Amino acid sequence: MRLITWNIQWARGMDNRVDPARVVAHARQMADFDVLCLQEVADNFPELDFNDETNQFARFAELLPGFTAIEGIGVDLDDGKGGRSRFGNLLLTRYPVAQALRHLLPWEAAETRNMPRMLIEAMALTPLGPVRLMTTHLEYSSSELRAAQVDGIRDAHRMALARHAKPRSAGPHTYRMTPSSASAVLTGDFNMRPDDPVLARLLAPFDGGEPPLVDLWASVMDEAPHPMTANLFDQTHGQISCLDYVLATPDLAARARTIICDVETKVSDHQPILVEFALD
């Protein structure tokens, strides 16, 4: 099972060209991926630098026929013309998605420039069995906001584990039973460096002994330092940093065989990360 995660900066490359097809083409060069997790996807947001009114959620779905596309909208605004301007995350997978959940993460008051953030949770029926595929993009401007969002992610993970351990009563139509799983992957732009205590909080054990999330770079690469994933080619908006991660529950971490960060592409201001999980 091959997974790529990438903050694509609304498909804007370092050459200021906005091109979703180029994003998909580069991801395909990296691997014949089964799951593609994208952050910073835009729809009808011409205010973004060099962008236009394109619905990128629909465009990415069009570029990947045979994949299920799960939108995760954090920002949803009136465009002043009778339409909506939307911004958020997108998860695409060639596996069937039995159920999709969209968690609005806590949005505490803060005087920094900030916006709503959300978490996609897609129950995918993979060769490894049901797996909860999750992707998110956490707040850049405030450690306090990120900490609240991390608590929201931990709550979503804990509740999913509890539902798996104690299945609910099923019923017809909207109450019908769907698969559940203790196995999960969480990807995204966390806007935290590896030594950030808020990241340590995200990886911390649970009081009830539920399976925690494991940093796959540390799991696979041992003592090798995390690669730099943001601002490699332009430090106008921030220092060169590692901000992007792939986490997983211990059972899937044990299957992670390869993790690669492409530090050369300039298709975005962030670098894509590829993880390959063994099927046996």
Backbone as CSV, one residue per row, in Angstrom:
resi,resn,N_x,N_y,N_z,CA_x,CA_y,CA_z,C_x,C_y,C_z
1,MET,0.853,-1.185,0.000,0.000,0.000,0.000,0.891,1.237,0.000
2,ARG,0.731,2.071,-1.001,1.569,3.264,-1.150,0.735,4.521,-0.905
3,LEU,1.253,5.388,-0.068,0.552,6.612,0.330,1.480,7.806,0.155
4,ILE,0.940,8.878,-0.413,1.665,10.138,-0.536,0.872,11.234,0.166
5,THR,1.562,12.051,0.933,0.944,13.234,1.529,1.705,14.458,1.067
6,TRP,0.945,15.575,0.843,1.589,16.744,0.227,0.741,17.990,0.461
7,ASN,1.354,19.006,1.042,0.754,20.337,1.062,1.097,20.977,-0.289
8,ILE,0.080,21.193,-1.112,0.324,21.586,-2.503,0.208,23.090,-2.749
9,GLN,-0.100,23.892,-1.715,-0.185,25.343,-1.869,-1.079,25.696,-3.068
10,TRP,-2.334,25.196,-3.017,-3.326,25.346,-4.092,-2.725,25.091,-5.481
11,ALA,-1.845,24.036,-5.537,-1.211,23.592,-6.791,-0.296,24.647,-7.397
12,ARG,0.188,25.559,-6.566,1.092,26.616,-7.022,2.535,26.203,-6.791
13,GLY,3.286,26.122,-7.877,4.692,25.788,-7.771,5.553,26.985,-7.454
14,MET,6.847,26.737,-7.285,7.768,27.819,-6.980,7.946,28.758,-8.163
15,ASP,7.485,28.343,-9.332,7.486,29.213,-10.503,6.190,30.013,-10.625
16,ASN,5.329,29.916,-9.580,4.036,30.615,-9.517,3.016,30.080,-10.525
17,ARG,3.285,28.974,-11.127,2.320,28.322,-12.015,1.394,27.454,-11.174
18,VAL,0.094,27.651,-11.359,-0.916,26.870,-10.637,-1.423,25.789,-11.588
19,ASP,-1.179,24.507,-11.233,-1.458,23.438,-12.184,-1.702,22.121,-11.444
20,PRO,-2.972,21.789,-11.144,-3.246,20.516,-10.478,-2.724,19.302,-11.248
21,ALA,-2.751,19.357,-12.580,-2.272,18.216,-13.365,-0.790,17.968,-13.108
22,ARG,-0.029,19.024,-12.896,1.396,18.851,-12.609,1.600,18.178,-11.256
23,VAL,0.753,18.499,-10.284,0.833,17.852,-8.972,0.616,16.349,-9.110
24,VAL,-0.432,15.963,-9.817,-0.741,14.544,-9.988,0.366,13.844,-10.775
25,ALA,0.860,14.486,-11.821,1.917,13.878,-12.624,3.167,13.623,-11.788
26,HIS,3.519,14.576,-10.923,4.710,14.366,-10.102,4.475,13.273,-9.059
27,ALA,3.291,13.258,-8.466,2.992,12.190,-7.510,3.076,10.824,-8.187
28,ARG,2.604,10.741,-9.412,2.684,9.472,-10.142,4.120,9.097,-10.482
29,GLN,4.969,10.078,-10.684,6.382,9.790,-10.900,7.011,9.196,-9.642
30,MET,6.545,9.642,-8.493,7.079,9.123,-7.236,6.679,7.677,-7.018
31,ALA,5.415,7.339,-7.339,4.926,5.982,-7.075,3.558,5.784,-7.710
32,ASP,3.217,4.542,-7.926,1.852,4.172,-8.297,1.047,4.138,-6.999
33,PHE,0.659,5.313,-6.550,0.098,5.454,-5.212,-1.335,4.922,-5.141
34,ASP,-1.688,4.461,-3.943,-3.046,4.012,-3.642,-3.831,5.076,-2.883
35,VAL,-3.114,5.949,-2.201,-3.728,7.008,-1.392,-2.935,8.285,-1.626
36,LEU,-3.662,9.371,-1.888,-3.037,10.687,-2.060,-3.743,11.662,-1.120
37,CYS,-2.987,12.203,-0.168,-3.534,13.146,0.811,-2.987,14.535,0.481
38,LEU,-3.887,15.455,0.175,-3.489,16.800,-0.227,-4.005,17.826,0.776
39,GLN,-3.150,18.773,1.099,-3.555,19.913,1.927,-3.448,21.196,1.091
40,GLU,-4.248,22.186,1.458,-4.320,23.475,0.767,-4.858,23.313,-0.660
41,VAL,-6.054,22.791,-0.744,-6.780,22.671,-2.004,-7.830,23.776,-2.029
42,ALA,-8.014,24.406,-3.191,-8.881,25.582,-3.284,-9.983,25.378,-4.310
43,ASP,-11.098,26.034,-4.063,-12.224,26.080,-5.007,-12.742,27.513,-5.058
44,ASN,-12.678,28.106,-6.236,-13.216,29.454,-6.431,-12.566,30.446,-5.468
45,PHE,-11.223,30.447,-5.441,-10.478,31.340,-4.561,-9.447,32.138,-5.360
46,PRO,-9.918,33.046,-6.227,-8.967,33.826,-7.023,-8.133,34.795,-6.205
47,GLU,-8.517,35.030,-4.929,-7.718,35.923,-4.088,-6.360,35.319,-3.740
48,LEU,-6.242,34.004,-3.799,-4.968,33.358,-3.525,-3.985,33.680,-4.648
49,ASP,-2.745,33.893,-4.308,-1.753,34.356,-5.280,-1.704,33.460,-6.509
50,PHE,-1.883,34.069,-7.675,-1.762,33.428,-8.982,-2.849,32.383,-9.243
51,ASN,-3.877,32.334,-8.396,-4.945,31.354,-8.545,-6.107,31.939,-9.334
52,ASP,-7.068,31.087,-9.703,-8.280,31.538,-10.387,-9.493,30.884,-9.722
53,GLU,-10.612,30.807,-10.433,-11.855,30.294,-9.836,-11.987,28.777,-9.923
54,THR,-10.984,28.074,-10.390,-11.072,26.630,-10.592,-11.487,25.899,-9.314
55,ASN,-12.386,24.933,-9.473,-12.715,24.014,-8.384,-11.669,22.911,-8.401
56,GLN,-10.640,23.056,-7.584,-9.553,22.085,-7.592,-9.975,20.740,-7.000
57,PHE,-10.955,20.737,-6.106,-11.447,19.458,-5.580,-11.983,18.612,-6.735
58,ALA,-12.796,19.219,-7.576,-13.350,18.506,-8.726,-12.263,18.171,-9.732
59,ARG,-11.310,19.079,-9.920,-10.250,18.848,-10.903,-9.379,17.664,-10.513
60,PHE,-9.000,17.554,-9.256,-8.186,16.418,-8.822,-8.966,15.106,-8.975
61,ALA,-10.249,15.119,-8.668,-11.066,13.922,-8.850,-11.115,13.529,-10.326
62,GLU,-11.200,14.512,-11.192,-11.214,14.258,-12.640,-9.890,13.675,-13.110
63,LEU,-8.791,14.139,-12.536,-7.465,13.674,-12.920,-7.161,12.265,-12.434
64,LEU,-7.930,11.779,-11.472,-7.693,10.446,-10.905,-8.961,9.609,-11.007
65,PRO,-9.361,9.232,-12.217,-10.541,8.377,-12.373,-10.310,7.027,-11.686
66,GLY,-11.357,6.520,-11.095,-11.225,5.272,-10.349,-10.868,5.466,-8.895
67,PHE,-10.548,6.704,-8.509,-10.266,7.020,-7.113,-11.511,7.644,-6.483
68,THR,-11.722,7.351,-5.207,-12.743,8.046,-4.438,-12.132,9.301,-3.842
69,ALA,-12.800,10.423,-4.022,-12.306,11.709,-3.530,-13.151,12.162,-2.345
70,ILE,-12.515,12.385,-1.219,-13.189,12.852,-0.007,-12.722,14.267,0.291
71,GLU,-13.633,15.219,0.163,-13.319,16.618,0.428,-13.386,16.903,1.930
72,GLY,-12.524,17.790,2.363,-12.559,18.269,3.740,-12.435,19.779,3.751
73,ILE,-13.541,20.469,3.857,-13.570,21.924,3.729,-13.410,22.568,5.100
74,GLY,-12.356,23.355,5.269,-12.175,24.120,6.494,-12.751,25.515,6.372
75,VAL,-12.470,26.169,5.246,-12.933,27.533,4.993,-14.016,27.488,3.924
76,ASP,-15.186,28.051,4.228,-16.332,28.055,3.300,-16.975,29.431,3.398
77,LEU,-16.746,30.272,2.383,-17.122,31.675,2.446,-18.028,32.063,1.279
78,ASP,-18.859,33.053,1.518,-19.622,33.682,0.443,-18.649,34.428,-0.467
79,ASP,-18.716,34.165,-1.786,-17.792,34.837,-2.697,-18.299,36.197,-3.163
80,GLY,-19.480,36.603,-2.671,-20.046,37.881,-3.052,-20.703,37.893,-4.411
81,LYS,-20.755,36.729,-5.074,-21.338,36.632,-6.407,-22.393,35.527,-6.480
82,GLY,-22.852,35.096,-5.316,-23.834,34.023,-5.278,-23.237,32.637,-5.180
83,GLY,-21.924,32.547,-5.066,-21.246,31.256,-4.956,-20.486,31.147,-3.650
84,ARG,-19.684,30.101,-3.551,-18.898,29.838,-2.360,-17.427,29.749,-2.721
85,SER,-16.585,30.271,-1.862,-15.136,30.087,-1.943,-14.753,29.096,-0.852
86,ARG,-14.059,28.005,-1.247,-13.773,26.923,-0.306,-12.285,26.585,-0.323
87,PHE,-11.823,26.128,0.839,-10.393,25.835,1.001,-10.261,24.741,2.044
88,GLY,-9.389,23.769,1.785,-9.223,22.705,2.767,-8.347,21.589,2.261
89,ASN,-8.725,20.372,2.607,-7.932,19.179,2.324,-8.698,18.243,1.407
90,LEU,-7.978,17.319,0.787,-8.592,16.350,-0.107,-7.860,15.028,0.026
91,LEU,-8.621,13.959,0.233,-8.066,12.618,0.306,-8.614,11.818,-0.868
92,LEU,-7.721,11.234,-1.648,-8.116,10.430,-2.799,-7.538,9.030,-2.647
93,THR,-8.346,8.016,-2.879,-7.868,6.651,-2.752,-8.548,5.737,-3.751
94,ARG,-7.778,4.771,-4.253,-8.355,3.792,-5.166,-9.114,2.700,-4.413
95,TYR,-9.013,2.693,-3.063,-9.751,1.719,-2.261,-11.182,2.197,-2.015
96,PRO,-12.122,1.280,-1.888,-13.481,1.691,-1.508,-13.462,2.392,-0.142
97,VAL,-14.269,3.415,-0.008,-14.399,4.133,1.265,-15.777,3.834,1.829
98,ALA,-15.797,3.026,2.884,-17.072,2.593,3.460,-17.786,3.732,4.165
99,GLN,-17.025,4.640,4.745,-17.618,5.777,5.448,-16.604,6.912,5.499
100,ALA,-17.071,8.135,5.353,-16.214,9.313,5.462,-16.734,10.215,6.565
101,LEU,-15.831,10.661,7.422,-16.159,11.607,8.482,-15.316,12.855,8.300
102,ARG,-15.874,13.972,8.694,-15.176,15.254,8.612,-15.283,15.937,9.971
103,HIS,-14.151,16.057,10.634,-14.113,16.625,11.983,-13.643,18.075,11.916
104,LEU,-14.483,19.012,12.322,-14.033,20.389,12.488,-13.219,20.451,13.778
105,LEU,-11.951,20.804,13.668,-11.088,20.827,14.837,-11.360,22.070,15.679
106,PRO,-11.059,22.005,16.976,-11.320,23.156,17.843,-10.716,24.432,17.277
107,TRP,-11.500,25.493,17.336,-11.065,26.794,16.815,-11.194,27.807,17.934
108,GLU,-10.186,27.835,18.779,-10.177,28.750,19.918,-9.938,30.188,19.444
109,ALA,-10.304,31.138,20.284,-10.044,32.545,19.978,-8.554,32.828,20.100
110,ALA,-8.022,33.589,19.155,-6.620,33.994,19.193,-6.474,35.264,18.359
111,GLU,-5.550,36.098,18.739,-5.360,37.366,18.042,-4.457,37.223,16.819
112,THR,-3.952,36.040,16.572,-3.128,35.796,15.398,-4.018,35.659,14.161
113,ARG,-3.412,35.727,12.995,-4.126,35.415,11.765,-4.358,33.907,11.733
114,ASN,-5.606,33.473,11.716,-5.886,32.039,11.760,-7.194,31.745,11.040
115,MET,-7.488,30.472,10.840,-8.692,30.069,10.110,-9.144,28.704,10.607
116,PRO,-10.378,28.289,10.294,-10.854,26.973,10.721,-10.020,25.858,10.099
117,ARG,-9.824,24.813,10.851,-9.061,23.639,10.397,-9.908,22.389,10.609
118,MET,-9.661,21.382,9.778,-10.472,20.173,9.883,-9.631,18.931,9.614
119,LEU,-10.241,17.791,9.953,-9.617,16.482,9.808,-10.539,15.592,8.987
120,ILE,-10.009,15.039,7.906,-10.736,14.006,7.154,-10.427,12.655,7.770
121,GLU,-11.458,11.835,7.923,-11.289,10.449,8.376,-12.078,9.558,7.416
122,ALA,-11.367,8.765,6.613,-12.000,7.911,5.609,-11.730,6.454,5.952
123,MET,-12.799,5.685,6.131,-12.665,4.258,6.418,-12.488,3.519,5.102
124,ALA,-11.241,3.211,4.772,-10.911,2.586,3.493,-10.785,1.082,3.667
125,LEU,-11.288,0.355,2.673,-11.214,-1.105,2.674,-9.987,-1.498,1.861
126,THR,-8.876,-1.681,2.542,-7.579,-1.894,1.916,-7.198,-3.370,1.938
127,PRO,-6.136,-3.774,1.229,-5.646,-5.150,1.341,-5.185,-5.514,2.746
128,LEU,-4.954,-4.520,3.580,-4.576,-4.753,4.978,-5.793,-4.853,5.884
129,GLY,-6.983,-4.773,5.302,-8.211,-4.707,6.073,-8.679,-3.265,6.171
130,PRO,-9.752,-3.016,6.909,-10.219,-1.632,7.069,-9.160,-0.769,7.767
131,VAL,-8.918,0.397,7.210,-7.945,1.334,7.774,-8.558,2.722,7.767
132,ARG,-8.441,3.420,8.871,-8.893,4.810,8.926,-7.779,5.704,8.380
133,LEU,-8.009,6.247,7.206,-7.068,7.176,6.583,-7.459,8.584,6.984
134,MET,-6.525,9.313,7.569,-6.815,10.662,8.062,-5.788,11.649,7.519
135,THR,-6.242,12.843,7.203,-5.315,13.909,6.821,-5.817,15.242,7.354
136,THR,-4.864,16.130,7.649,-5.204,17.410,8.256,-4.141,18.446,7.945
137,HIS,-4.433,19.679,8.300,-3.503,20.809,8.155,-3.724,21.693,9.369
138,LEU,-2.752,21.716,10.261,-2.924,22.415,11.534,-2.492,23.871,11.432
139,GLU,-2.903,24.647,12.427,-2.686,26.088,12.426,-1.197,26.433,12.453
140,TYR,-0.847,27.420,11.652,0.543,27.865,11.549,0.889,28.907,12.614
141,SER,-0.051,29.782,12.943,0.273,31.020,13.644,0.375,30.888,15.155
142,SER,-0.138,29.818,15.736,-0.295,29.783,17.189,-0.120,28.371,17.727
143,SER,0.822,28.218,18.648,1.013,26.917,19.298,-0.210,26.537,20.129
144,GLU,-0.871,27.541,20.717,-2.063,27.261,21.529,-3.185,26.705,20.662
145,LEU,-3.366,27.262,19.481,-4.388,26.742,18.573,-4.031,25.332,18.113
146,ARG,-2.762,25.108,17.786,-2.341,23.760,17.380,-2.576,22.755,18.498
147,ALA,-2.302,23.160,19.722,-2.497,22.249,20.859,-3.966,21.857,20.983
148,ALA,-4.869,22.824,20.810,-6.301,22.519,20.868,-6.691,21.581,19.722
149,GLN,-6.131,21.809,18.545,-6.435,20.957,17.411,-5.893,19.545,17.616
150,VAL,-4.711,19.438,18.200,-4.155,18.123,18.521,-5.070,17.378,19.486
151,ASP,-5.587,18.071,20.485,-6.532,17.419,21.400,-7.776,16.948,20.647
152,GLY,-8.225,17.741,19.655,-9.364,17.320,18.853,-9.067,16.068,18.049
153,ILE,-7.864,15.965,17.498,-7.472,14.769,16.751,-7.387,13.567,17.677
154,ARG,-6.797,13.773,18.838,-6.700,12.660,19.789,-8.091,12.187,20.219
155,ASP,-9.013,13.110,20.401,-10.384,12.720,20.750,-11.027,11.927,19.614
156,ALA,-10.834,12.369,18.377,-11.410,11.650,17.237,-10.840,10.245,17.155
157,HIS,-9.547,10.105,17.361,-8.904,8.781,17.327,-9.396,7.912,18.475
158,ARG,-9.462,8.493,19.668,-9.918,7.723,20.837,-11.348,7.236,20.646
159,MET,-12.216,8.102,20.148,-13.615,7.705,19.962,-13.750,6.626,18.898
160,ALA,-12.963,6.710,17.830,-13.007,5.672,16.800,-12.575,4.326,17.371
161,LEU,-11.551,4.339,18.224,-11.105,3.098,18.867,-12.191,2.549,19.793
162,ALA,-12.867,3.431,20.513,-13.934,2.991,21.413,-15.104,2.407,20.629
163,ARG,-15.450,3.022,19.497,-16.543,2.491,18.669,-16.180,1.127,18.105
164,HIS,-14.903,0.952,17.767,-14.467,-0.345,17.252,-14.547,-1.414,18.339
165,ALA,-14.180,-1.040,19.566,-14.187,-2.000,20.673,-15.598,-2.321,21.148
166,LYS,-16.528,-1.388,20.948,-17.900,-1.578,21.415,-18.852,-1.187,20.299
167,PRO,-19.077,-2.095,19.343,-19.931,-1.754,18.189,-21.332,-1.357,18.641
168,ARG,-21.886,-0.409,17.939,-23.227,0.078,18.242,-24.285,-0.864,17.671
169,SER,-25.498,-0.665,18.079,-26.614,-1.408,17.489,-26.870,-0.888,16.081
170,ALA,-27.030,-1.803,15.149,-27.245,-1.424,13.755,-28.736,-1.313,13.468
171,GLY,-29.046,-0.606,12.391,-30.429,-0.469,11.956,-30.464,-0.251,10.461
172,PRO,-31.622,0.097,9.911,-31.723,0.300,8.465,-31.200,1.675,8.038
173,HIS,-31.156,1.872,6.740,-30.809,3.139,6.069,-29.666,3.877,6.760
174,THR,-29.888,5.030,7.346,-28.798,5.822,7.919,-28.170,5.180,9.150
175,TYR,-28.816,4.182,9.716,-28.299,3.527,10.923,-27.547,2.234,10.609
176,ARG,-27.367,1.919,9.333,-26.745,0.642,9.011,-25.287,0.603,9.481
177,MET,-24.822,-0.588,9.764,-23.476,-0.784,10.286,-22.448,-0.542,9.185
178,THR,-21.347,0.072,9.546,-20.218,0.255,8.651,-18.975,-0.342,9.308
179,PRO,-17.964,-0.701,8.504,-16.754,-1.271,9.099,-16.094,-0.291,10.063
180,SER,-15.379,-0.842,11.031,-14.581,-0.027,11.940,-13.195,-0.644,12.022
181,SER,-12.267,0.085,12.605,-10.902,-0.426,12.670,-10.112,0.317,13.732
182,ALA,-9.205,-0.420,14.362,-8.241,0.208,15.266,-7.022,0.708,14.505
183,SER,-6.882,0.298,13.245,-5.717,0.668,12.438,-5.951,2.030,11.792
184,ALA,-4.956,2.906,11.881,-5.141,4.256,11.366,-3.825,4.836,10.878
185,VAL,-3.952,5.720,9.888,-2.836,6.533,9.395,-3.275,7.993,9.480
186,LEU,-2.397,8.846,9.950,-2.653,10.290,10.006,-1.527,11.002,9.272
187,THR,-1.884,11.795,8.268,-0.891,12.533,7.510,-1.218,14.025,7.541
188,GLY,-0.255,14.814,7.126,-0.579,16.216,6.935,0.568,17.160,7.214
189,ASP,0.250,18.422,7.022,1.118,19.525,7.391,0.717,19.922,8.801
190,PHE,1.547,19.537,9.767,1.223,19.790,11.175,1.732,21.155,11.645
191,ASN,2.555,21.813,10.832,3.124,23.105,11.214,3.835,23.042,12.557
192,MET,4.525,21.919,12.789,5.309,21.734,14.013,6.622,21.069,13.653
193,ARG,7.692,21.499,14.298,8.987,20.864,14.115,9.064,19.595,14.969
194,PRO,10.004,18.701,14.676,10.068,17.421,15.408,10.234,17.551,16.909
195,ASP,10.832,18.645,17.369,11.043,18.800,18.813,9.928,19.577,19.500
196,ASP,8.846,19.863,18.803,7.741,20.638,19.373,7.003,19.795,20.419
197,PRO,6.802,20.310,21.633,6.076,19.546,22.652,4.639,19.247,22.257
198,VAL,4.053,20.050,21.370,2.695,19.749,20.921,2.694,18.501,20.039
199,LEU,3.736,18.299,19.256,3.859,17.055,18.492,4.032,15.869,19.444
200,ALA,4.813,16.051,20.481,4.962,14.991,21.481,3.610,14.657,22.097
201,ARG,2.774,15.654,22.309,1.431,15.423,22.833,0.612,14.581,21.862
202,LEU,0.729,14.858,20.552,-0.013,14.085,19.559,0.407,12.616,19.585
203,LEU,1.679,12.353,19.880,2.211,10.992,19.881,2.114,10.315,21.252
204,ALA,1.621,11.012,22.245,1.638,10.492,23.614,0.687,9.297,23.782
205,PRO,1.010,8.387,24.705,0.102,7.275,25.015,-1.225,7.800,25.546
206,PHE,-2.242,6.954,25.452,-3.561,7.270,25.995,-3.712,6.649,27.373
207,ASP,-4.483,7.304,28.208,-4.669,6.817,29.577,-5.300,5.434,29.606
208,GLY,-6.157,5.144,28.632,-6.837,3.855,28.611,-6.087,2.755,27.888
209,GLY,-4.866,3.035,27.458,-4.074,2.028,26.774,-4.422,1.855,25.307
210,GLU,-5.192,2.771,24.730,-5.532,2.683,23.312,-4.273,2.838,22.463
211,PRO,-4.243,2.238,21.267,-3.052,2.343,20.421,-2.738,3.798,20.080
212,PRO,-1.539,4.275,20.399,-1.174,5.659,20.076,-0.770,5.760,18.612
213,LEU,-0.400,6.956,18.213,0.122,7.181,16.870,1.643,7.237,16.921
214,VAL,2.275,6.669,15.901,3.732,6.541,15.830,4.237,7.349,14.640
215,ASP,5.309,8.085,14.829,5.944,8.843,13.755,6.694,7.854,12.854
216,LEU,6.252,7.721,11.609,6.827,6.696,10.739,8.243,7.029,10.301
217,TRP,8.593,8.313,10.239,9.984,8.608,9.887,10.920,8.044,10.953
218,ALA,10.629,8.298,12.205,11.455,7.782,13.291,11.397,6.258,13.339
219,SER,10.236,5.679,13.049,10.074,4.232,13.101,10.893,3.529,12.030
220,VAL,10.873,4.070,10.810,11.554,3.421,9.690,13.024,3.819,9.616
221,MET,13.307,5.081,9.863,14.651,5.615,9.639,15.504,5.678,10.897
222,ASP,14.946,5.279,12.007,15.669,5.188,13.274,16.231,6.553,13.676
223,GLU,17.539,6.709,13.712,18.153,7.937,14.222,18.341,9.002,13.149
224,ALA,18.006,8.700,11.907,18.185,9.698,10.846,17.294,10.900,11.109
225,PRO,17.820,12.107,10.979,17.000,13.297,11.249,15.868,13.428,10.240
226,HIS,14.783,14.032,10.671,13.670,14.282,9.764,14.125,15.174,8.610
227,PRO,13.622,14.925,7.425,13.963,15.801,6.298,13.252,17.142,6.424
228,MET,13.815,18.148,5.799,13.167,19.448,5.740,12.067,19.386,4.675
229,THR,10.862,19.789,5.036,9.723,19.625,4.130,9.071,20.929,3.718
230,ALA,9.534,22.072,4.213,8.867,23.339,3.914,9.886,24.451,3.730
231,ASN,9.617,25.336,2.780,10.394,26.558,2.548,11.828,26.274,2.113
232,LEU,12.054,25.174,1.425,13.416,24.855,0.998,13.956,25.842,-0.020
233,PHE,13.078,26.374,-0.863,13.544,27.169,-1.994,13.213,28.658,-1.863
234,ASP,12.494,29.013,-0.820,12.129,30.418,-0.604,11.748,30.576,0.863
235,GLN,12.489,31.399,1.590,12.246,31.574,3.026,11.463,32.857,3.327
236,THR,10.777,33.395,2.317,10.016,34.633,2.509,8.970,34.484,3.597
237,HIS,8.334,33.323,3.656,7.223,33.122,4.591,7.578,32.164,5.737
238,GLY,8.837,31.872,5.909,9.218,31.000,7.016,10.566,30.353,6.778
239,GLN,11.141,29.851,7.839,12.431,29.181,7.768,12.285,27.785,7.167
240,ILE,13.378,27.272,6.647,13.407,25.878,6.225,13.116,25.000,7.442
241,SER,12.124,24.131,7.325,11.667,23.371,8.493,11.131,22.014,8.075
242,CYS,11.032,21.130,9.027,10.246,19.908,8.882,8.897,20.162,9.533
243,LEU,7.850,20.166,8.712,6.504,20.444,9.216,5.501,19.354,8.839
244,ASP,5.885,18.441,7.957,4.950,17.469,7.385,5.323,16.056,7.859
245,TYR,4.283,15.244,8.159,4.526,13.949,8.785,3.520,12.909,8.307
246,VAL,3.923,11.647,8.506,2.997,10.526,8.394,3.093,9.748,9.702
247,LEU,1.961,9.615,10.372,1.866,8.843,11.613,0.966,7.641,11.371
248,ALA,1.099,6.629,12.210,0.241,5.453,12.089,0.177,4.737,13.422
249,THR,-0.842,3.904,13.581,-0.925,3.048,14.756,0.192,1.992,14.693
250,PRO,0.581,1.436,15.839,1.744,0.538,15.868,1.660,-0.649,14.911
251,ASP,0.457,-1.191,14.690,0.346,-2.345,13.784,0.736,-1.959,12.362
252,LEU,0.343,-0.769,11.921,0.711,-0.322,10.579,2.149,0.191,10.547
253,ALA,2.609,0.783,11.633,4.005,1.212,11.697,4.941,0.026,11.501
254,ALA,4.548,-1.132,12.014,5.375,-2.336,11.852,5.419,-2.800,10.401
255,ARG,4.453,-2.370,9.589,4.417,-2.742,8.171,5.069,-1.693,7.269
256,ALA,5.414,-0.553,7.817,6.024,0.514,7.009,7.440,0.095,6.626
257,ARG,7.665,-0.043,5.328,8.958,-0.514,4.838,9.826,0.605,4.294
258,THR,9.189,1.595,3.698,9.920,2.680,3.051,9.234,4.002,3.343
259,ILE,10.022,5.024,3.623,9.497,6.382,3.725,10.500,7.306,3.048
260,ILE,10.009,8.092,2.103,10.870,8.942,1.282,10.264,10.335,1.217
261,CYS,11.085,11.346,1.398,10.670,12.733,1.185,11.398,13.250,-0.054
262,ASP,10.644,13.721,-1.019,11.227,14.302,-2.226,11.618,15.747,-1.918
263,VAL,12.908,15.978,-1.719,13.382,17.313,-1.336,13.844,18.124,-2.546
264,GLU,13.590,17.624,-3.745,14.057,18.314,-4.944,12.938,18.992,-5.728
265,THR,11.719,18.457,-5.673,10.647,19.032,-6.480,10.309,20.441,-6.030
266,LYS,9.947,21.278,-7.016,9.524,22.651,-6.758,8.073,22.865,-7.179
267,VAL,7.300,21.791,-7.183,5.898,21.873,-7.592,5.047,22.541,-6.522
268,SER,5.560,22.659,-5.290,4.885,23.359,-4.198,5.949,23.966,-3.302
269,ASP,5.518,24.703,-2.282,6.467,25.198,-1.290,6.709,24.179,-0.183
270,HIS,6.002,23.061,-0.238,6.244,21.922,0.644,6.690,20.735,-0.197
271,GLN,7.277,19.753,0.466,7.799,18.578,-0.220,6.900,17.376,0.062
272,PRO,6.646,16.530,-0.939,5.806,15.354,-0.718,6.529,14.233,0.004
273,ILE,5.778,13.450,0.757,6.311,12.297,1.480,5.587,11.045,1.009
274,LEU,6.353,10.007,0.704,5.827,8.723,0.255,6.116,7.662,1.311
275,VAL,5.109,6.875,1.666,5.272,5.729,2.555,4.750,4.493,1.865
276,GLU,5.475,3.402,1.973,5.025,2.119,1.442,4.869,1.128,2.591
277,PHE,3.668,0.543,2.679,3.375,-0.463,3.705,3.389,-1.851,3.076
278,ALA,4.059,-2.796,3.722,4.077,-4.177,3.240,2.715,-4.830,3.469
279,LEU,2.297,-5.659,2.529,1.008,-6.338,2.649,1.137,-7.683,3.344
280,ASP,2.353,-8.165,3.551,2.523,-9.446,4.252,3.699,-9.393,5.193
